[in-house]
Protein backbone atom coordinates (compact mmCIF):
# COMPACT_ATOMS: atom_id res chain seq x y z
CA UNK A 1 0.00 0.00 0.00
CA UNK A 2 2.89 2.37 0.75
CA UNK A 3 4.33 1.92 -2.76
CA UNK A 4 0.89 2.62 -4.25
CA UNK A 5 0.58 5.81 -2.22
CA UNK A 6 4.05 6.92 -3.28
CA UNK A 7 3.24 6.34 -6.97
CA UNK A 8 -0.07 8.18 -6.77
CA UNK A 9 1.44 11.06 -4.79
CA UNK A 10 4.09 11.54 -7.45
CA UNK A 11 1.35 11.64 -10.13
CA UNK A 12 -0.59 14.40 -8.33
CA UNK A 13 1.40 17.41 -9.56
CA UNK A 14 1.40 16.09 -13.11
CA UNK A 15 -2.38 15.67 -12.95
CA UNK A 16 -2.75 19.25 -11.71
CA UNK A 17 -0.63 20.64 -14.54
CA UNK A 18 -2.79 18.87 -17.14
CA UNK A 19 -5.49 21.42 -16.42
CA UNK A 20 -3.21 24.39 -15.77
CA UNK A 21 0.18 25.11 -14.28
CA UNK A 22 -1.61 27.55 -12.00
CA UNK A 23 -4.06 24.99 -10.57
CA UNK A 24 -3.80 24.92 -6.78
CA UNK A 25 -5.32 22.11 -4.75
CA UNK A 26 -4.22 20.30 -1.60
CA UNK A 27 -2.90 16.78 -2.06
CA UNK A 28 -5.64 14.16 -1.68
CA UNK A 29 -6.57 12.52 1.58
CA UNK A 30 -5.33 8.94 1.20
CA UNK A 31 -7.45 6.25 2.86
CA UNK A 32 -5.96 2.84 3.55
CA UNK A 33 -8.88 1.23 5.41
CA UNK A 34 -12.66 1.18 5.60
CA UNK A 35 -12.43 3.00 8.94
CA UNK A 36 -10.56 5.90 7.32
CA UNK A 37 -13.03 5.95 4.41
CA UNK A 38 -15.93 6.16 6.84
CA UNK A 39 -14.25 8.99 8.73
CA UNK A 40 -13.95 10.97 5.47
CA UNK A 41 -17.53 9.99 4.46
CA UNK A 42 -16.27 8.20 1.35
CA UNK A 43 -19.07 5.78 0.46
CA UNK A 44 -20.21 4.30 -2.84
CA UNK A 45 -16.99 5.25 -4.62
CA UNK A 46 -13.23 4.78 -4.49
CA UNK A 47 -12.65 8.49 -5.13
CA UNK A 48 -14.57 11.72 -4.55
CA UNK A 49 -14.26 15.47 -4.24
CA UNK A 50 -15.85 17.65 -1.54
CA UNK A 51 -16.84 21.09 -2.75
CA UNK A 52 -17.29 22.32 0.82
CA UNK A 53 -13.54 22.26 1.49
CA UNK A 54 -12.18 21.37 -1.98
CA UNK A 55 -10.55 18.16 -0.83
CA UNK A 56 -10.07 15.07 -2.96
CA UNK A 57 -10.39 11.74 -1.12
CA UNK A 58 -8.90 8.54 -2.57
CA UNK A 59 -9.37 5.01 -1.22
CA UNK A 60 -6.07 3.28 -1.97
CA UNK A 61 -7.60 0.10 -0.58
CA UNK A 62 -10.31 0.08 -3.25
CA UNK A 63 -7.91 1.21 -5.98
CA UNK A 64 -5.80 -1.87 -5.28
CA UNK A 65 -8.81 -4.21 -5.08
CA UNK A 66 -10.19 -3.02 -8.40
CA UNK A 67 -6.88 -3.17 -10.21
CA UNK A 68 -6.79 0.58 -10.91
CA UNK A 69 -3.26 1.23 -9.70
CA UNK A 70 -1.94 2.07 -13.20
CA UNK A 71 -4.54 4.81 -13.74
CA UNK A 72 -3.32 7.31 -11.15
CA UNK A 73 -3.07 10.23 -13.56
CA UNK A 74 -6.48 9.49 -15.13
CA UNK A 75 -8.37 9.27 -11.83
CA UNK A 76 -6.59 12.18 -10.14
CA UNK A 77 -7.00 14.43 -13.19
CA UNK A 78 -10.68 13.48 -13.25
CA UNK A 79 -11.20 14.56 -9.64
CA UNK A 80 -9.31 17.80 -10.27
CA UNK A 81 -11.62 18.37 -13.24
CA UNK A 82 -14.58 18.54 -10.87
CA UNK A 83 -12.80 21.42 -9.13
CA UNK A 84 -11.63 23.46 -12.12
CA UNK A 85 -14.34 22.60 -14.67
CA UNK A 86 -17.65 21.02 -13.67
CA UNK A 87 -19.35 21.63 -11.29
CA UNK A 88 -16.39 23.63 -9.88
CA UNK A 89 -18.13 25.12 -6.82
CA UNK A 90 -21.17 24.78 -4.57
CA UNK A 91 -23.23 27.42 -6.36
CA UNK A 92 -22.78 25.89 -9.82
CA UNK A 93 -23.32 22.45 -8.32
CA UNK A 94 -26.72 23.62 -7.05
CA UNK A 95 -27.54 25.36 -10.36
CA UNK A 96 -26.66 22.11 -12.12
CA UNK A 97 -28.93 20.14 -9.79
CA UNK A 98 -31.78 22.59 -10.40
CA UNK A 99 -31.55 22.10 -14.16
CA UNK A 100 -31.26 18.34 -13.85
CA UNK A 101 -34.33 18.23 -11.57
CA UNK A 102 -36.32 20.17 -14.15
CA UNK A 103 -35.61 17.43 -16.69
CA UNK A 104 -36.52 14.54 -14.36
CA UNK A 105 -40.22 14.93 -13.52
CA UNK A 106 -41.31 12.15 -11.13
CA UNK A 107 -37.69 10.92 -10.95
CA UNK A 108 -36.05 13.80 -9.07
CA UNK A 109 -34.56 11.26 -6.68
CA UNK A 110 -31.91 10.53 -9.34
CA UNK A 111 -30.83 14.19 -9.69
CA UNK A 112 -27.39 13.76 -8.10
CA UNK A 113 -26.81 10.52 -10.01
CA UNK A 114 -27.59 12.06 -13.41
CA UNK A 115 -25.58 15.20 -12.57
CA UNK A 116 -22.63 12.95 -11.75
CA UNK A 117 -22.91 11.10 -15.08
CA UNK A 118 -23.15 14.37 -16.98
CA UNK A 119 -20.13 16.09 -15.42
CA UNK A 120 -18.09 12.88 -15.71
CA UNK A 121 -18.80 12.76 -19.46
CA UNK A 122 -17.70 16.37 -19.87
CA UNK A 123 -14.47 15.85 -17.93
CA UNK A 124 -13.56 12.46 -19.38
CA UNK A 125 -14.18 13.65 -22.95
CA UNK A 126 -11.59 16.38 -22.43
CA UNK A 127 -9.13 14.10 -20.64
CA UNK A 128 -9.06 11.43 -23.33
CA UNK A 129 -9.49 13.51 -26.50
CA UNK A 130 -7.38 16.54 -25.49
CA UNK A 131 -4.88 15.14 -22.98
CA UNK A 132 -4.57 11.58 -24.32
CA UNK A 133 -5.39 9.85 -21.01
CA UNK A 134 -6.71 6.30 -21.01
CA UNK A 135 -10.21 6.82 -19.60
CA UNK A 136 -11.37 3.84 -21.67
CA UNK A 137 -9.01 1.62 -19.68
CA UNK A 138 -10.56 2.81 -16.40
CA UNK A 139 -14.08 1.90 -17.50
CA UNK A 140 -12.95 -1.47 -18.80
CA UNK A 141 -11.98 -2.19 -15.21
CA UNK A 142 -15.24 -0.77 -13.86
CA UNK A 143 -17.85 -2.93 -15.52
CA UNK A 144 -20.93 -3.96 -13.51
CA UNK A 145 -21.90 -7.56 -12.93
CA UNK A 146 -25.31 -6.82 -14.37
CA UNK A 147 -25.84 -4.02 -16.89
CA UNK A 148 -28.83 -1.66 -16.83
CA UNK A 149 -30.35 0.46 -19.58
CA UNK A 150 -28.93 3.71 -18.19
CA UNK A 151 -25.42 2.22 -17.89
CA UNK A 152 -25.58 0.78 -21.41
CA UNK A 153 -26.60 4.19 -22.78
CA UNK A 154 -23.82 5.84 -20.77
CA UNK A 155 -21.13 3.49 -22.06
CA UNK A 156 -22.38 3.78 -25.64
CA UNK A 157 -22.05 7.57 -25.43
CA UNK A 158 -18.41 7.08 -24.39
CA UNK A 159 -17.80 4.75 -27.33
CA UNK A 160 -19.10 7.39 -29.72
CA UNK A 161 -17.25 10.26 -28.00
CA UNK A 162 -13.96 8.36 -28.14
CA UNK A 163 -14.59 6.84 -31.61
CA UNK A 164 -14.30 3.33 -30.17
CA UNK A 165 -15.54 0.19 -31.91
CA UNK A 166 -18.95 -1.01 -30.79
CA UNK A 167 -18.92 -3.25 -27.70
CA UNK A 168 -15.60 -1.91 -26.47
CA UNK A 169 -17.34 -0.78 -23.28
CA UNK A 170 -20.94 -1.92 -23.91
CA UNK A 171 -21.75 -5.47 -22.77
CA UNK A 172 -25.42 -5.55 -23.79
CA UNK A 173 -27.36 -5.25 -27.01
CA UNK A 174 -28.02 -1.68 -28.10
CA UNK A 175 -31.48 -1.26 -29.67
CA UNK A 176 -31.94 1.33 -32.47
CA UNK A 177 -33.72 3.81 -30.17
CA UNK A 178 -30.88 3.72 -27.66
CA UNK A 179 -28.36 4.08 -30.49
CA UNK A 180 -30.11 7.26 -31.59
CA UNK A 181 -30.13 8.58 -28.02
CA UNK A 182 -26.43 7.78 -27.61
CA UNK A 183 -25.68 9.74 -30.77
CA UNK A 184 -27.62 12.71 -29.38
CA UNK A 185 -25.80 12.37 -26.05
CA UNK A 186 -22.39 12.46 -27.74
CA UNK A 187 -23.41 15.51 -29.78
CA UNK A 188 -24.67 17.19 -26.62
CA UNK A 189 -21.37 16.72 -24.78
CA UNK A 190 -19.40 18.13 -27.71
CA UNK A 191 -21.76 21.06 -28.31
CA UNK A 192 -22.09 22.16 -24.67
CA UNK A 193 -18.56 21.43 -23.44
CA UNK A 194 -17.89 25.17 -22.96
CA UNK A 195 -21.32 26.17 -21.64
CA UNK A 196 -22.02 22.95 -19.82
CA UNK A 197 -24.83 24.30 -17.62
CA UNK A 198 -26.92 24.93 -20.75
CA UNK A 199 -26.81 21.26 -21.67
CA UNK A 200 -27.68 19.86 -18.23
CA UNK A 201 -31.46 19.90 -18.59
CA UNK A 202 -31.22 18.35 -22.05
CA UNK A 203 -29.05 15.51 -20.74
CA UNK A 204 -31.57 14.85 -17.95
CA UNK A 205 -34.41 14.61 -20.48
CA UNK A 206 -32.30 12.18 -22.51
CA UNK A 207 -31.79 9.96 -19.44
CA UNK A 208 -35.37 10.10 -18.14
CA UNK A 209 -36.87 7.21 -20.19
CA UNK A 210 -34.02 4.94 -19.03
CA UNK A 211 -34.71 5.76 -15.39
CA UNK A 212 -38.46 5.19 -15.38
CA UNK A 213 -38.09 1.57 -14.20
CA UNK A 214 -34.89 2.17 -12.25
CA UNK A 215 -34.63 1.96 -8.46
CA UNK A 216 -32.05 3.26 -6.03
CA UNK A 217 -31.00 -0.33 -5.37
CA UNK A 218 -30.26 -0.83 -9.08
CA UNK A 219 -28.22 2.37 -9.23
CA UNK A 220 -26.26 1.31 -6.13
CA UNK A 221 -25.04 -1.77 -8.04
CA UNK A 222 -23.39 0.35 -10.75
CA UNK A 223 -19.58 0.72 -10.76
CA UNK A 224 -18.38 2.80 -7.80
CA UNK A 225 -17.10 5.97 -9.44
CA UNK A 226 -19.96 8.25 -8.46
CA UNK A 227 -17.66 10.86 -7.02
CA UNK A 228 -19.88 13.94 -6.71
CA UNK A 229 -22.99 12.41 -5.12
CA UNK A 230 -22.03 13.95 -1.77
CA UNK A 231 -19.91 16.84 -3.06
CA UNK A 232 -22.22 19.49 -1.59
CA UNK A 233 -23.05 17.81 1.73
CA UNK A 234 -22.83 20.28 4.60
CA UNK A 235 -24.41 23.37 6.09
CA UNK A 236 -23.41 25.91 3.42
CA UNK A 237 -26.12 27.41 1.19
CA UNK A 238 -24.74 29.31 -1.81
CA UNK A 239 -26.24 32.67 -2.71
CA UNK A 240 -28.48 33.31 -5.68
CA UNK A 241 -30.49 30.08 -5.75
CA UNK A 242 -33.91 31.43 -4.83
CA UNK A 243 -34.06 32.89 -8.34
CA UNK A 244 -34.71 30.62 -11.33
CA UNK A 245 -32.22 30.97 -14.17
CA UNK A 246 -33.76 31.68 -17.55
CA UNK A 247 -32.11 28.58 -19.00
CA UNK A 248 -33.26 26.36 -16.14
CA UNK A 249 -36.83 25.94 -17.26
CA UNK A 250 -36.28 26.57 -20.96
CA UNK A 251 -33.39 24.09 -21.06
CA UNK A 252 -35.42 21.08 -19.93
CA UNK A 253 -36.00 19.78 -23.46
CA UNK A 254 -35.07 16.53 -25.14
CA UNK A 255 -31.90 16.88 -27.27
CA UNK A 256 -33.94 15.85 -30.31
CA UNK A 257 -35.79 19.19 -29.95
CA UNK A 258 -32.59 21.23 -29.77
CA UNK A 259 -31.93 22.85 -33.18
CA UNK A 260 -28.24 23.28 -32.24
CA UNK A 261 -27.94 19.48 -32.10
CA UNK A 262 -30.36 18.41 -34.84
CA UNK A 263 -30.02 21.28 -37.30
CA UNK A 264 -33.81 21.48 -37.45
CA UNK A 265 -35.68 24.75 -37.12
CA UNK A 266 -37.02 25.43 -33.65
CA UNK A 267 -40.76 25.46 -33.02
CA UNK A 268 -41.82 29.01 -32.42
CA UNK A 269 -45.07 28.04 -30.73
CA UNK A 270 -45.89 26.26 -27.49
CA UNK A 271 -46.39 27.28 -23.92
CA UNK A 272 -43.68 28.72 -21.78
CA UNK A 273 -42.71 26.50 -18.87
CA UNK A 274 -43.92 27.40 -15.42
CA UNK A 275 -41.22 29.32 -13.58
CA UNK A 276 -42.67 30.13 -10.18
CA UNK A 277 -43.74 33.59 -9.04
CA UNK A 278 -42.71 36.64 -11.04
CA UNK A 279 -41.60 39.80 -9.28
CA UNK A 280 -41.03 43.05 -11.09
CA UNK A 281 -37.35 43.81 -11.45
CA UNK A 282 -35.94 47.30 -11.73
CA UNK A 283 -35.82 48.23 -15.38
CA UNK A 284 -39.14 46.68 -16.33
CA UNK A 285 -37.92 43.07 -16.47
CA UNK A 286 -39.13 40.25 -14.27
CA UNK A 287 -37.24 38.04 -11.88
CA UNK A 288 -38.64 34.54 -11.49
CA UNK A 289 -38.29 32.76 -8.19
CA UNK A 290 -38.83 29.25 -6.92
CA UNK A 291 -41.48 28.51 -4.36
CA UNK A 292 -40.16 27.98 -0.83
CA UNK A 293 -40.94 24.24 -0.87
CA UNK A 294 -39.08 23.82 -4.19
CA UNK A 295 -36.14 25.74 -2.72
CA UNK A 296 -36.07 23.39 0.26
CA UNK A 297 -36.20 20.35 -2.06
CA UNK A 298 -33.31 21.73 -4.13
CA UNK A 299 -31.19 22.28 -1.02
CA UNK A 300 -31.94 18.77 0.16
CA UNK A 301 -31.02 17.45 -3.30
CA UNK A 302 -27.53 18.98 -3.15
CA UNK A 303 -26.86 17.72 0.36
CA UNK A 304 -27.54 20.76 2.57
CA UNK A 305 -27.86 19.42 6.11
CA UNK A 306 -29.63 22.42 7.69
CA UNK A 307 -33.19 22.09 8.97
CA UNK A 308 -36.16 23.12 6.83
CA UNK A 309 -36.65 26.10 9.14
CA UNK A 310 -33.08 27.32 8.60
CA UNK A 311 -33.33 26.83 4.84
CA UNK A 312 -36.60 28.76 4.55
CA UNK A 313 -35.10 31.61 6.61
CA UNK A 314 -32.28 31.79 4.07
CA UNK A 315 -34.84 31.80 1.24
CA UNK A 316 -36.69 34.85 2.55
CA UNK A 317 -33.46 36.62 3.41
CA UNK A 318 -32.22 36.18 -0.15
CA UNK A 319 -35.55 37.42 -1.52
CA UNK A 320 -35.41 40.47 0.74
CA UNK A 321 -31.81 41.61 0.14
CA UNK A 322 -32.48 43.49 -3.17
CA UNK A 323 -35.02 45.69 -1.37
CA UNK A 324 -32.91 46.63 1.66
CA UNK A 325 -32.21 50.26 2.46
CA UNK A 326 -31.12 51.97 5.69
CA UNK A 327 -33.87 51.96 8.29
CA UNK A 328 -34.97 55.38 9.58
CA UNK A 329 -33.21 56.87 12.57
CA UNK A 330 -34.13 59.70 14.89
CA UNK A 331 -31.79 62.53 15.81
CA UNK A 332 -31.59 63.58 19.45
CA UNK A 333 -30.29 66.95 20.55
CA UNK A 334 -26.58 66.22 20.96
CA UNK A 335 -24.30 63.23 21.18
CA UNK A 336 -22.39 62.77 24.42
CA UNK A 337 -18.61 62.56 24.33
CA UNK A 338 -16.89 60.34 26.96
CA UNK A 339 -14.91 62.31 29.59
CA UNK A 340 -12.28 60.49 31.75
CA UNK A 341 -12.97 61.21 35.41
CA UNK A 342 -10.61 58.94 37.38
CA UNK A 343 -9.81 55.38 38.37
CA UNK A 344 -11.70 52.72 40.28
CA UNK A 345 -10.86 49.18 41.42
CA UNK A 346 -11.67 46.67 38.68
CA UNK A 347 -14.13 44.05 39.88
CA UNK A 348 -13.73 40.42 38.80
CA UNK A 349 -17.33 40.47 37.55
CA UNK A 350 -16.52 43.25 35.06
CA UNK A 351 -15.25 42.64 31.49
CA UNK A 352 -11.51 41.99 31.43
CA UNK A 353 -10.99 44.49 28.59
CA UNK A 354 -12.06 47.27 31.00
CA UNK A 355 -8.76 46.94 32.94
CA UNK A 356 -6.35 49.84 32.56
CA UNK A 357 -3.17 47.76 32.51
CA UNK A 358 -0.74 50.68 32.49
CA UNK A 359 -2.20 52.25 35.64
CA UNK A 360 -2.49 48.83 37.29
CA UNK A 361 1.21 48.07 36.76
CA UNK A 362 2.19 51.57 37.90
CA UNK A 363 0.35 51.01 41.16
CA UNK A 364 1.79 47.56 41.82
CA UNK A 365 4.20 45.23 40.00
CA UNK A 366 2.07 42.32 41.17
CA UNK A 367 -1.25 41.84 39.36
CA UNK A 368 -3.96 40.60 41.72
CA UNK A 369 -7.40 40.66 40.03
CA UNK A 370 -9.86 42.69 42.03
CA UNK A 371 -7.14 44.06 44.33
CA UNK A 372 -4.40 45.80 42.33
CA UNK A 373 -6.30 46.02 39.02
CA UNK A 374 -8.02 49.31 38.20
CA UNK A 375 -10.30 50.59 35.49
CA UNK A 376 -10.91 54.12 34.26
CA UNK A 377 -14.23 55.75 34.96
CA UNK A 378 -15.92 58.09 32.54
CA UNK A 379 -18.48 60.82 32.63
CA UNK A 380 -19.80 62.62 29.59
CA UNK A 381 -19.78 66.03 28.07
CA UNK A 382 -22.01 67.55 25.46
CA UNK A 383 -20.73 66.81 21.99
CA UNK A 384 -21.09 68.94 18.94
CA UNK A 385 -22.74 66.46 16.60
CA UNK A 386 -26.33 65.17 16.56
CA UNK A 387 -26.76 61.62 17.79
CA UNK A 388 -28.72 59.22 15.58
CA UNK A 389 -30.98 56.87 17.49
CA UNK A 390 -32.43 53.93 15.52
CA UNK A 391 -36.10 53.15 15.97
CA UNK A 392 -36.77 49.77 17.48
CA UNK A 393 -39.42 47.77 15.69
CA UNK A 394 -42.36 45.69 16.85
CA UNK A 395 -43.36 43.53 13.88
CA UNK A 396 -46.72 41.82 14.17
CA UNK A 397 -47.74 39.53 11.32
CA UNK A 398 -51.14 37.92 10.81
CA UNK A 399 -50.68 34.16 10.66
CA UNK A 400 -54.33 33.11 10.63
CA UNK A 401 -55.81 30.43 8.41
CA UNK A 402 -56.25 32.89 5.52
CA UNK A 403 -52.46 33.37 5.17
CA UNK A 404 -50.02 31.19 3.18
CA UNK A 405 -47.70 28.75 4.88
CA UNK A 406 -44.29 30.42 4.21
CA UNK A 407 -42.54 27.03 3.96
CA UNK A 408 -44.78 25.91 1.07
CA UNK A 409 -45.82 29.01 -0.86
CA UNK A 410 -44.41 32.51 -0.91
CA UNK A 411 -45.84 34.51 1.97
CA UNK A 412 -45.81 38.17 1.02
CA UNK A 413 -46.29 39.35 4.64
CA UNK A 414 -43.26 37.30 5.69
CA UNK A 415 -41.19 38.65 2.78
CA UNK A 416 -42.25 42.21 3.62
CA UNK A 417 -41.45 41.62 7.28
CA UNK A 418 -38.00 40.27 6.34
CA UNK A 419 -37.24 43.36 4.25
CA UNK A 420 -38.16 45.67 7.12
CA UNK A 421 -36.52 43.74 9.97
CA UNK A 422 -33.22 43.32 8.09
CA UNK A 423 -33.23 47.05 7.31
CA UNK A 424 -33.83 47.76 11.00
CA UNK A 425 -31.08 45.45 12.22
CA UNK A 426 -28.56 47.05 9.84
CA UNK A 427 -28.88 50.34 11.74
CA UNK A 428 -28.53 48.83 15.20
CA UNK A 429 -32.24 48.72 15.98
CA UNK A 430 -33.79 45.89 17.99
CA UNK A 431 -36.73 43.93 16.65
CA UNK A 432 -39.51 41.97 18.28
CA UNK A 433 -41.47 39.68 15.95
CA UNK A 434 -44.89 38.25 16.73
CA UNK A 435 -46.95 35.80 14.69
CA UNK A 436 -50.57 35.73 15.68
CA UNK A 437 -53.74 33.99 14.47
CA UNK A 438 -56.24 34.25 17.30
CA UNK A 439 -59.80 34.26 18.62
CA UNK A 440 -59.45 31.39 19.01
CA UNK A 441 -55.93 30.43 18.04
CA UNK A 442 -52.28 30.74 18.88
CA UNK A 443 -49.37 33.14 18.78
CA UNK A 444 -45.58 32.89 18.63
CA UNK A 445 -43.14 35.68 19.41
CA UNK A 446 -39.51 36.42 20.18
CA UNK A 447 -38.35 36.81 23.75
CA UNK A 448 -38.55 40.59 23.71
CA UNK A 449 -36.61 42.93 21.43
CA UNK A 450 -33.56 41.26 19.91
CA UNK A 451 -30.66 41.88 17.55
CA UNK A 452 -30.32 38.18 16.72
CA UNK A 453 -31.39 37.84 13.07
CA UNK A 454 -31.66 34.04 13.24
CA UNK A 455 -33.97 34.03 16.25
CA UNK A 456 -36.21 36.73 14.75
CA UNK A 457 -36.39 34.98 11.36
CA UNK A 458 -37.14 31.68 13.08
CA UNK A 459 -40.29 33.19 14.54
CA UNK A 460 -41.25 35.17 11.45
CA UNK A 461 -41.06 32.19 9.07
CA UNK A 462 -43.11 29.96 11.35
CA UNK A 463 -46.72 29.10 10.64
CA UNK A 464 -49.79 28.72 12.85
CA UNK A 465 -52.75 28.71 10.46
CA UNK A 466 -55.19 29.26 13.32
CA UNK A 467 -57.84 31.82 14.20
CA UNK A 468 -58.88 34.63 11.91
CA UNK A 469 -56.84 37.75 12.83
CA UNK A 470 -53.84 39.25 14.58
CA UNK A 471 -54.55 39.29 18.33
CA UNK A 472 -54.61 42.87 19.59
CA UNK A 473 -53.94 41.56 23.12
CA UNK A 474 -50.36 40.90 22.06
CA UNK A 475 -49.78 44.67 22.10
CA UNK A 476 -51.20 44.89 25.63
CA UNK A 477 -48.81 42.20 26.90
CA UNK A 478 -45.79 43.99 25.40
CA UNK A 479 -46.46 47.70 25.79
CA UNK A 480 -49.11 48.17 28.50
CA UNK A 481 -48.42 45.32 30.93
CA UNK A 482 -44.73 44.96 30.08
CA UNK A 483 -41.80 47.30 30.90
CA UNK A 484 -41.79 50.67 29.17
CA UNK A 485 -39.58 50.65 26.00
CA UNK A 486 -36.10 52.00 26.61
CA UNK A 487 -35.98 53.54 23.12
CA UNK A 488 -38.63 54.83 20.72
CA UNK A 489 -40.34 51.88 19.10
CA UNK A 490 -42.48 51.71 15.99
CA UNK A 491 -45.34 49.24 15.89
CA UNK A 492 -46.07 47.62 12.54
CA UNK A 493 -48.90 45.15 12.02
CA UNK A 494 -49.45 43.37 8.70
CA UNK A 495 -52.91 41.85 8.47
CA UNK A 496 -56.21 42.10 6.61
CA UNK A 497 -59.62 43.61 7.35
CA UNK A 498 -60.18 41.02 10.09
CA UNK A 499 -58.01 43.19 12.33
CA UNK A 500 -61.05 45.45 12.79
CA UNK A 501 -63.18 42.50 13.90
CA UNK A 502 -60.51 41.83 16.51
CA UNK A 503 -60.49 45.47 17.63
CA UNK A 504 -64.28 45.52 17.94
CA UNK A 505 -64.72 42.13 19.62
CA UNK A 506 -61.73 41.99 21.98
CA UNK A 507 -62.17 43.55 25.41
CA UNK A 508 -60.83 47.14 25.32
CA UNK A 509 -59.45 46.43 21.81
CA UNK A 510 -59.49 50.03 20.64
CA UNK A 511 -58.07 51.35 23.91
CA UNK A 512 -55.22 48.81 23.68
CA UNK A 513 -54.39 50.12 20.20
CA UNK A 514 -54.43 53.74 21.41
CA UNK A 515 -52.32 53.18 24.53
CA UNK A 516 -49.78 50.94 22.78
CA UNK A 517 -49.15 53.58 20.11
CA UNK A 518 -48.66 56.22 22.79
CA UNK A 519 -46.35 54.12 24.98
CA UNK A 520 -44.22 52.85 22.06
CA UNK A 521 -43.16 56.43 21.36
CA UNK A 522 -42.20 55.85 17.74
CA UNK A 523 -45.56 55.70 16.00
CA UNK A 524 -47.64 52.80 14.75
CA UNK A 525 -48.62 51.52 11.30
CA UNK A 526 -51.23 49.02 10.18
CA UNK A 527 -50.73 47.63 6.67
CA UNK A 528 -54.02 45.99 5.77
CA UNK A 529 -55.25 44.05 2.76
CA UNK A 530 -58.66 45.57 2.01
CA UNK A 531 -59.98 45.46 -1.52
CA UNK A 532 -63.11 47.52 -0.79
CA UNK A 533 -62.55 50.24 1.77
CA UNK A 534 -66.06 51.71 1.79
CA UNK A 535 -67.58 49.48 4.46
CA UNK A 536 -64.52 49.80 6.68
CA UNK A 537 -64.08 53.56 6.33
CA UNK A 538 -65.35 54.43 9.88
CA UNK A 539 -63.01 51.91 11.51
CA UNK A 540 -60.08 53.12 9.39
CA UNK A 541 -60.68 56.73 10.44
CA UNK A 542 -61.08 55.73 14.08
CA UNK A 543 -57.70 53.95 14.07
CA UNK A 544 -56.06 56.93 12.40
CA UNK A 545 -57.50 59.27 15.02
CA UNK A 546 -55.58 57.27 17.65
CA UNK A 547 -52.23 58.10 16.04
CA UNK A 548 -51.97 55.09 13.73
CA UNK A 549 -50.95 55.28 10.11
CA UNK A 550 -53.20 53.00 8.08
CA UNK A 551 -51.85 51.80 4.74
CA UNK A 552 -54.25 49.86 2.54
CA UNK A 553 -53.21 47.40 -0.16
CA UNK A 554 -55.50 45.67 -2.67
CA UNK A 555 -53.68 42.33 -2.32
CA UNK A 556 -50.88 40.77 -0.33
CA UNK A 557 -48.42 40.97 -3.25
CA UNK A 558 -48.54 44.76 -2.86
CA UNK A 559 -47.17 44.45 0.68
CA UNK A 560 -43.63 44.06 -0.75
CA UNK A 561 -43.74 47.54 -2.34
CA UNK A 562 -45.13 48.90 0.92
CA UNK A 563 -42.24 47.34 2.84
CA UNK A 564 -39.64 49.15 0.78
CA UNK A 565 -41.51 52.45 1.10
CA UNK A 566 -41.95 51.88 4.83
CA UNK A 567 -38.20 51.40 5.33
CA UNK A 568 -37.62 54.80 3.68
CA UNK A 569 -40.29 56.55 5.70
CA UNK A 570 -39.23 59.45 7.95
CA UNK A 571 -40.96 59.63 11.29
CA UNK A 572 -41.80 62.72 13.25
CA UNK A 573 -38.73 64.53 14.55
Secondary structure, 3 states (H helix, E strand, C coil): CHHHHHHHHHHHHHHHHHHCCCCCCCCCEEECCHHHHHHCCCCCECEEEECCCCEEEEEHHHHHHCCCHHHHHHHHHHHHHHHHCCCCCHHHHHHHHHHHHHCCCCCHHHHHHHHHHHHHHHHHHHHHHCCCCCHHHHHHHCCCCCCCHHHHHHHHHHHHHCCCCCCCCCCCCCCHHHHHHHHHHHHHHHHCCCCHHHHHHHHHHHHHHHHCCCCHHHHHCCCCECCCCCCCCECCCCCCCCECCHHHHHCCCCHHHCHHHHCCCCCCCCCCCCCCEEEECCCCCEEEECCHHHHHHHHHHCCECCCHHHHHHHHHHHHHHCCCCCCCEEEECCCEEEEEEEEEECCCCCCHHHECHHHHHHHCCCCCCCCCCEEEEEEEEECCCCEEEECEEEEEEECCCCCCCCCCCCCHHHHHHHHHHHHHHHCCCCEEEEEEEECCCEEEECCCCECCHHHHHHHHCCCCCCCCECCCHHHHHHHHCCCCCCCCEEEEEEEECHHHHHHHHCCCHHHHHHHHHHHHEEEEEEEEECCCCHHHHHHHHHHHHCCEEEEEECCHHHHHHHHHHHHHCCCCC
